[in-house]
């Protein structure tokens, strides 16, 4: 029984890693474009939210998945797909068509009602669509601007500036507008929680205060749980106030491998050391609670996985959840870079397994959907699957050890 469960969990983890790391291409004669988030704006998850399962009609899990056009330079590494005609019928009465992926999974896009009109008469369309992430997570921010980019020290994977340059958007979005978008989304879709993220304006403290104001209004007007994301702050009163209106907080280090961090995130690395992050994490845990503070490690730059795991363990021991994020393609600075993990599938699997065990052993493995924002979603990564596998493996090891310790010892000293 244990073996069967562990094999299934390991198989699901392998499939998840292949989907997240490689993405998919659509079948021939399908309308296929690189998803909006992947090449214009923001540094969050890329791709389209889909149901993903081992059988047609399995809607128990979701994934935020990259879909590459055939002429994209990463399409050669993507998983191919074909249409599968399900017996279920769609709204028009026709048999439902879903995608079957080469690795044996089935995909169906999560339906989103994103066409609507705001209270002032403006259409929401694409401006609302890109805010929908997996598992009913609605993401929005107040600053489409970053002080590090302004100082030519921006993170080399981030494309937040492209939102302004290509779409002619304002660098700042009013709380009123954000709330209008959220209320429209809630009126037409099942929203589980809200993630508040932002570029950093003058300082993390000012940005934090702005997010605090928005989070407070969201709780008062919608009652939804809120997850906030900020750079390190050391104002205890700010963290305390945030914990009173938000259920969890993300303070992303981005890379535990310091050599990579300095190269890819020069601004963040110059302003805050890893020890600064640790101090901020400890303060945040004291207010938000154990397992309610999260950080991330982006992979794809040929980083040292052993260094990552040591960082994951240090963070876990003070109550911080670590997640593995995939390199986000689309920033012209990186050009046609092929992420290093594409050729390291076995090593990436082991990285996730070891990370999962660390999270479970330190009780920072609460992956319940009841958690707020990204912490309750994890739809753009394989952390949830790694934890599920590690839980089974951990119980199996403990059960085996218990049986060994309980076994009678008939040997007598001296005989």
Secondary structure as UniProt FT lines:
FT   HELIX           2..22
FT   STRAND          24..25
FT   TURN            28..29
FT   HELIX           36..39
FT   STRAND          48..53
FT   TURN            56..57
FT   STRAND          61..65
FT   STRAND          67..68
FT   TURN            70..71
FT   TURN            73..74
FT   HELIX           75..77
FT   STRAND          81..89
FT   TURN            91..92
FT   STRAND          95..101
FT   TURN            102..103
FT   STRAND          106..109
FT   TURN            119..120
FT   HELIX           125..129
FT   TURN            130..131
FT   STRAND          132..133
FT   TURN            134..136
FT   STRAND          137..141
FT   HELIX           147..150
FT   TURN            151..152
FT   TURN            156..157
FT   HELIX           160..167
FT   HELIX           175..188
FT   STRAND          193..197
FT   HELIX           204..222
FT   STRAND          225..229
FT   HELIX           236..245
FT   STRAND          248..250
FT   HELIX           258..264
FT   HELIX           266..271
FT   HELIX           274..288
FT   TURN            290..291
FT   STRAND          293..299
FT   HELIX           305..316
FT   TURN            317..319
FT   STRAND          320..326
FT   TURN            329..330
FT   TURN            332..334
FT   HELIX           340..343
FT   HELIX           345..361
FT   TURN            362..363
FT   TURN            369..370
FT   HELIX           373..376
FT   TURN            379..380
FT   HELIX           383..406
FT   TURN            413..414
//
